[in-house]
Amino acid sequence: MGIDPELLKLMQAWRRTPPPVERFHAGNREAPGYDLECGLDHLASSVSALAADYRDGKPYDYGERAVARVADLDALEPMVAGSGDAAEQRRYREWLAVTRLLLVRIGG
């Protein structure tokens, strides 16, 4: 099974866009976005593994796996509102949006 070139471009762009998790990686537990960033870090790891498996053609139910990751993403989105200033919230929303797009395309 060959990968659609547009999906491959999306996967590559997603890999080049690091998740906004600086506070989490720094261990700054008092930061307003810490809990969200913890969730984003976990989601990024899961999506990275899913995308790699898809790219490598491993025989999994990608629809089911993508739906599970979208559910994780949906649970994180409400946390954005209380996580930092407007610029930080925009970074979170942009990363979540491109991640959702990737998951929808993989699960499609």
N, C-alpha and C positions, 0 to 999 in steps of 0.2 A: 504494500500500500504506500503510494507516494503521498507526501504532505503537500497540500495546497501551498503554492509559493507565497500567497498573501498571509496565510497562517504562519508560515515559517518566518516571514518578516516581522509579524506581530510578536512571535516568541522571542526573536532576537532583540527587538526593541524593549520588550518587557524585562529581559535579562540585563539589559544595559541601564535600566531605570531602578536604582536601588530603593528599597522601601524606606520611608522616613522613620527610622528607628534609632536615631542617635542617642536620645535620652535613655532608652532601654539598654542599649549597648554600654552606655556610660554608667549604668547602675543608679541613675538619678531617680530614685523611687518617689521623691517629693514633687517631681515635675507633673504638671497637669495632664500631660499626654502619656505618662509612663505605662499605665494599664493598657491603653489603646496600642501603644507601640509594642508591648509584649505580645498582644494578639496579632498585630501586623507581622511581627517577626515569625511567629508560628505559621501564619497563613502563607507568608513568602516561602518558607521551607517546604510546605506541603504543595504549593503550586509549582515550585521549581521541580520537585520530584515527579509530579504529574506530567508536566510539560516534557521532561526528559524521557519518561516512559513512553509518552505519545510519539515523540520524535524518533525514538529507537524502535518503534513498532511493536512494543510488548503487548501481548493479548489480554487487555483488561477491558472492563466495562467503563469507558471514559465518560459516558453520559452520567452514570451513577456517581463516579468519583467527582466529576465537575459540579454536580448538583450539591454534593456534600460540602465542597469548598465554597460554593456560592452561599450556602446556609451560614457557614462560618463568617463570610464577608458581611452578610446581612446582619449578623449579630454584632459586628464591630461598628457598623455605620452610625448607629445612634450615639456612640461614644465620642464621635468627632466634635460635636457641639461644645463639649466641655473640655476640650483638649487644646489649650494654647490660644494664641491670637488668630486673627483672620488669615494671615499668611500661612501659618502652620496648618490651620484647618484646611486651607486650599490644597496644600501639599498632600495631606492625608486623603482628601476627596479625589484628587487627580490620580494618585496611586491606586486607590480602590477602584476607580472607574476603568483604568486600563487593565487592571487585574480581572475585573468582572468581564470585560470584553474578551480577554484571552480565555477565560473559563467557558464562556458561552460558545466561543468558536470551537474549542476542544470538545466540549460536550455535545455540540450540535449534531 
